[in-house]
């Protein structure tokens, strides 16, 4: 999924709009502007068609807590 303005390592979260306890989702900011989502069926007997499902995404940019020259002790 293309998500403009984000980069690898940013925090991501994916959820299905429909409620189910048998599908686990994982998401990762895979490359710049790209988020990858994995779905895993944790039920041994249920099957799911994810094609018509609505997926919601949240991506949070990493923050820099300090400037590189501050880390080195420069004034």
NUTORZA-432863 format. One record per residue (C-alpha): x, y, z. Coordinates in nm, 4 decimals. Example, Ala and Ser with C-alpha at 12.3 -4.5 7.8 and 13.67 -1.06 7.14 Angstrom:
2
<pt><X>1.2300</X><Y>-0.4500</Y><Z>0.7800</Z></pt>
<pt><X>1.3670</X><Y>-0.1060</Y><Z>0.7140</Z></pt>
***
This chain:
75
<pt><X>0.0000</X><Y>0.0000</Y><Z>0.0000</Z></pt>
<pt><X>0.1434</X><Y>0.3397</Y><Z>-0.0916</Z></pt>
<pt><X>0.1483</X><Y>0.5905</Y><Z>0.1948</Z></pt>
<pt><X>0.3188</X><Y>0.9163</Y><Z>0.0962</Z></pt>
<pt><X>0.5632</X><Y>1.0848</Y><Z>0.3322</Z></pt>
<pt><X>0.6636</X><Y>0.7904</Y><Z>0.5490</Z></pt>
<pt><X>0.9871</X><Y>0.5936</Y><Z>0.5673</Z></pt>
<pt><X>1.1139</X><Y>0.2545</Y><Z>0.6698</Z></pt>
<pt><X>1.0988</X><Y>0.2076</Y><Z>1.0465</Z></pt>
<pt><X>0.7999</X><Y>0.4365</Y><Z>1.1122</Z></pt>
<pt><X>0.5379</X><Y>0.2888</Y><Z>1.3462</Z></pt>
<pt><X>0.2479</X><Y>0.1219</Y><Z>1.1654</Z></pt>
<pt><X>-0.0800</X><Y>-0.0402</Y><Z>1.2641</Z></pt>
<pt><X>-0.3410</X><Y>-0.2178</Y><Z>1.0515</Z></pt>
<pt><X>-0.6907</X><Y>-0.3277</Y><Z>1.1516</Z></pt>
<pt><X>-0.9863</X><Y>-0.4826</Y><Z>0.9719</Z></pt>
<pt><X>-1.3129</X><Y>-0.2907</Y><Z>0.9736</Z></pt>
<pt><X>-1.4975</X><Y>-0.6160</Y><Z>1.0423</Z></pt>
<pt><X>-1.4521</X><Y>-0.7811</Y><Z>1.3790</Z></pt>
<pt><X>-1.2825</X><Y>-1.1192</Y><Z>1.3822</Z></pt>
<pt><X>-1.0652</X><Y>-1.2947</Y><Z>1.6335</Z></pt>
<pt><X>-0.9275</X><Y>-1.5444</Y><Z>1.3824</Z></pt>
<pt><X>-0.7156</X><Y>-1.3092</Y><Z>1.1694</Z></pt>
<pt><X>-0.3991</X><Y>-1.1430</Y><Z>1.2975</Z></pt>
<pt><X>-0.2546</X><Y>-0.8500</Y><Z>1.1074</Z></pt>
<pt><X>0.1032</X><Y>-0.7237</Y><Z>1.1060</Z></pt>
<pt><X>0.2144</X><Y>-0.4064</Y><Z>0.9322</Z></pt>
<pt><X>0.5520</X><Y>-0.2490</Y><Z>0.8631</Z></pt>
<pt><X>0.6795</X><Y>0.0622</Y><Z>0.6903</Z></pt>
<pt><X>0.8654</X><Y>-0.1508</Y><Z>0.4380</Z></pt>
<pt><X>1.0389</X><Y>0.1110</Y><Z>0.2231</Z></pt>
<pt><X>0.9940</X><Y>0.4848</Y><Z>0.1783</Z></pt>
<pt><X>0.6257</X><Y>0.5590</Y><Z>0.1057</Z></pt>
<pt><X>0.5298</X><Y>0.1884</Y><Z>0.1209</Z></pt>
<pt><X>0.3540</X><Y>-0.0021</Y><Z>0.3992</Z></pt>
<pt><X>0.3273</X><Y>-0.3810</Y><Z>0.3831</Z></pt>
<pt><X>0.0503</X><Y>-0.5700</Y><Z>0.5644</Z></pt>
<pt><X>0.0482</X><Y>-0.9418</Y><Z>0.6444</Z></pt>
<pt><X>-0.2662</X><Y>-1.1329</Y><Z>0.7434</Z></pt>
<pt><X>-0.2511</X><Y>-1.4662</Y><Z>0.9249</Z></pt>
<pt><X>-0.5424</X><Y>-1.7023</Y><Z>0.9843</Z></pt>
<pt><X>-0.5021</X><Y>-1.8367</Y><Z>1.3394</Z></pt>
<pt><X>-0.8028</X><Y>-2.0692</Y><Z>1.3163</Z></pt>
<pt><X>-0.7564</X><Y>-2.4294</Y><Z>1.2133</Z></pt>
<pt><X>-1.1119</X><Y>-2.4572</Y><Z>1.0795</Z></pt>
<pt><X>-1.2303</X><Y>-2.1125</Y><Z>0.9623</Z></pt>
<pt><X>-1.1551</X><Y>-1.9634</Y><Z>0.6212</Z></pt>
<pt><X>-1.1716</X><Y>-1.5970</Y><Z>0.5233</Z></pt>
<pt><X>-1.1969</X><Y>-1.3984</Y><Z>0.2030</Z></pt>
<pt><X>-1.0019</X><Y>-1.0772</Y><Z>0.2646</Z></pt>
<pt><X>-1.0618</X><Y>-0.9332</Y><Z>-0.0838</Z></pt>
<pt><X>-1.3876</X><Y>-0.7523</Y><Z>0.0113</Z></pt>
<pt><X>-1.2555</X><Y>-0.6553</Y><Z>0.3577</Z></pt>
<pt><X>-1.1891</X><Y>-0.2930</Y><Z>0.4517</Z></pt>
<pt><X>-0.8426</X><Y>-0.2321</Y><Z>0.5936</Z></pt>
<pt><X>-0.7660</X><Y>0.0702</Y><Z>0.8107</Z></pt>
<pt><X>-0.4076</X><Y>0.1901</Y><Z>0.8514</Z></pt>
<pt><X>-0.2252</X><Y>0.4217</Y><Z>1.0873</Z></pt>
<pt><X>0.1341</X><Y>0.5292</Y><Z>1.0357</Z></pt>
<pt><X>0.3252</X><Y>0.7444</Y><Z>1.2845</Z></pt>
<pt><X>0.6476</X><Y>0.9172</Y><Z>1.1882</Z></pt>
<pt><X>0.9516</X><Y>0.8688</Y><Z>1.4069</Z></pt>
<pt><X>1.0598</X><Y>1.1790</Y><Z>1.5970</Z></pt>
<pt><X>1.4157</X><Y>1.2957</Y><Z>1.6409</Z></pt>
<pt><X>1.4678</X><Y>1.3663</Y><Z>2.0085</Z></pt>
<pt><X>1.7938</X><Y>1.5531</Y><Z>1.9566</Z></pt>
<pt><X>2.0088</X><Y>1.6938</Y><Z>1.6803</Z></pt>
<pt><X>2.3192</X><Y>1.4950</Y><Z>1.5808</Z></pt>
<pt><X>2.5596</X><Y>1.7721</Y><Z>1.6930</Z></pt>
<pt><X>2.3970</X><Y>1.7761</Y><Z>2.0397</Z></pt>
<pt><X>2.4614</X><Y>1.4049</Y><Z>2.0701</Z></pt>
<pt><X>2.8328</X><Y>1.4620</Y><Z>2.0073</Z></pt>
<pt><X>2.8428</X><Y>1.7255</Y><Z>2.2838</Z></pt>
<pt><X>2.8973</X><Y>2.0288</Y><Z>2.0578</Z></pt>
<pt><X>2.7718</X><Y>2.3635</Y><Z>2.1802</Z></pt>
***
